[in-house]
Amino acid sequence: MGRLTGGDPSLLRRINSAVVLHALRAADSPTLTHLVEVTGLSRPTVEGVVEGLIGTGLVVEAPADEGVARRQGRPARRFRFRTEAGHLLGVEIGPHRVAALLSDLGGRVLGSAQRTVEETAPADERLEKVRAAVAELLRRAGVARSSLRAVGVGSPGIVEADGTVRLGTALPDWTGLPLGDRLRRSFRCPVLVENDANAAAVAEHWKGAAAGSDDIVFVLAGLSPGAGALIGGRLHRGFGGAAGEIGALHLLGREATPEKLLSTTGQPLHPLDEAQVARVFALARDGDARARDAMDRFLQRLVHDVAALVLALDPELVVVGGWAAGLDDVLKPLRAELARYCLRPPQVALSVLGEAAVATGALRLALDHVEGELFAVEGTVTARR
């Protein structure tokens, strides 16, 4: 903010407005005197900005404390940022379900909704499930669709900046889908689409296992694992958005396909879906030797994939999420293999947010967008370079 200069009065007004609004949100019903102190602006400037913000509905005068008023006479006016002045959505689109989170402008979650969906469902049906979940959520919360300021979406696949899925093999009809454009027809606000593993990484950094760590890798562990990474506190997408696609490492010839790894018969596992894999893991827990070998092969592949990413990025922390994170003792072999292959093994932890990670990260994406507009925030976690 301090680097912005110029003689354009409208630019200066926007800068002053962002500075005051940021101070208002950071404090608990501050007075004008407090705002003058923390912003460094003159009192007339602060007064003018506050009155303008009241006119936009983003700020309101806070009620006076009656006890203080009786003891001290007329108290100083206090103001607060209206977190209820708008709302945000975080949406997860997955193979088996879609889910949505609703929050106020402070990021406080007000409700959630989800719908199950068949893995083989076409894109139109999956998007209709998203619309149904959002409609239910808004109805239950009593929030008008017009109140939405931004919508974040977490989706499998390699996602372009405009929300188009350049490559998405996990869902039918997903490659080439203009997902952002399709969803913008349902919302009169910005729609921001992000890869699901990237969104989950942002979520764990915001309010999960990676809070306080700026160099992390989040592993969305499933049949074809993906990963999201933060480097220096910024989401790392790579040049074309394909960073972290560790599920493709077997294409290098280093490992067999998941169908072969998880087979207990010598023939490729078919169909390769989570129900079949869950059956293999259940047999392994019951002592079936072939199933145990299959599970060990699967875990070995997972830890090798993660080790490749750790060697490239040297993160402080690796967070494991996704359905495979629920496997027995997944952290023990992962830690052992990372210690074996990596020059500086990172810390390893399970996801705190669980199945809510992707939608929570999508919500953070929407919140970052609104903060960038309202508070002129530079360098947010999710901002595209």
Steps between C-alpha positions, in 0.01 A plus 500: 500500500782741587644467148188636333536867412352740249299815458171337404252601774281196431801270547587669828141463618508127420828459684373688805175303495688168489731606784213608726286197419792268574550671838129476576494127437811440708367682808202443727268797444775766488447872555595768249798585718623141482457491123697823463782354710530167317455635145711814529232694313356833611182503704295676229617242246406210727162655579426544131604144415294351782188692395552379144539139616181531704328608181618184321366279778843359589526691828251585771519703819524267799253552788640681802554320829220640723703450818791701362263769376350547847843526663678716244229688316481468123749229393716516189339362187608151408474317171523144374551320174176323398608144431133432424506749211576220256558129477743253344471145370758222491404207275659157463429293189613140541446155350243391759360821645473875468511720809464868580592725792347844564677772697475869581762753389713409800528138391276370779319191373122534522389170352574212265322270258593207282361262240615154404569437132590191299860476388378445143263801500545735201614858551151649467362278774794572729458876454129471566585332831721800582214740431261293713742488795558877482127575474431287807782664695387854420139416581587349838725793591248759384758661272406654166702394195557870428696524828781279365823694441712210363488124448805275524497154342734204551505247214716209387719569201737758358317832518567809290484850651156557342360185661522270198604144580782437254536135604275310740498121480335436837152611389303428181480785246741707710792558261444827318199592716461880539414445864541861606274629222237233564477590868508876441161462333361403841669775705515875442842523660857386425550120485855380561592141416801318647641149491365299794839408651610864477181608675555245776857622550371855545238377748750316719722809498203719597349299783643148501813296558722747310396818680819695563705320233572676171677217314267203485384217279147366528450152358148416387552126531272287287515259210688763301658729758535872445678765701484870568793706623561834665846646453586803710135534595378512138307231315727342237307404187790469258520662157183337365321397818627140494730513805444214745352245256696218662239246394662504155840383624424138413493609135877542525530124533620515859189330638217273384150638453262509801298219340803269525625628833168428672432164336469193720459257208785580262252669264443879496233609748179580313314718544749727670279691743502578868252223583729237350804646669320519835427129462871426445594701808232329709641160400848622595381601846342155537836336436478410130866475389440597135288798599764607749763488227273707273449763770875512569567555128245780490652673804849456359397674180338781696806565713728494195278753325508726805877457535550625143308817582678549831840471333399769250339746743656435845184584696488543876188285525314235302127470578321183389130519415253325273334166563830310506603704804267276697709191429658335801851627574532714187724748680751241624616377156482851359732635768735204461524534121546876510783453751652243265485704179501866604801703604288687754185307590204730569246473777199286405144539630149390417246754377305672776214604271435158346231496234429871553848602380419566133185706564677692778787585265252609234339728759842649576542563127178703499602684817839591353329642194267720706781611730699600194211719386405649836836529674740523205681197638816418306658156487217285637559126522281421200570802275610402148831648391 
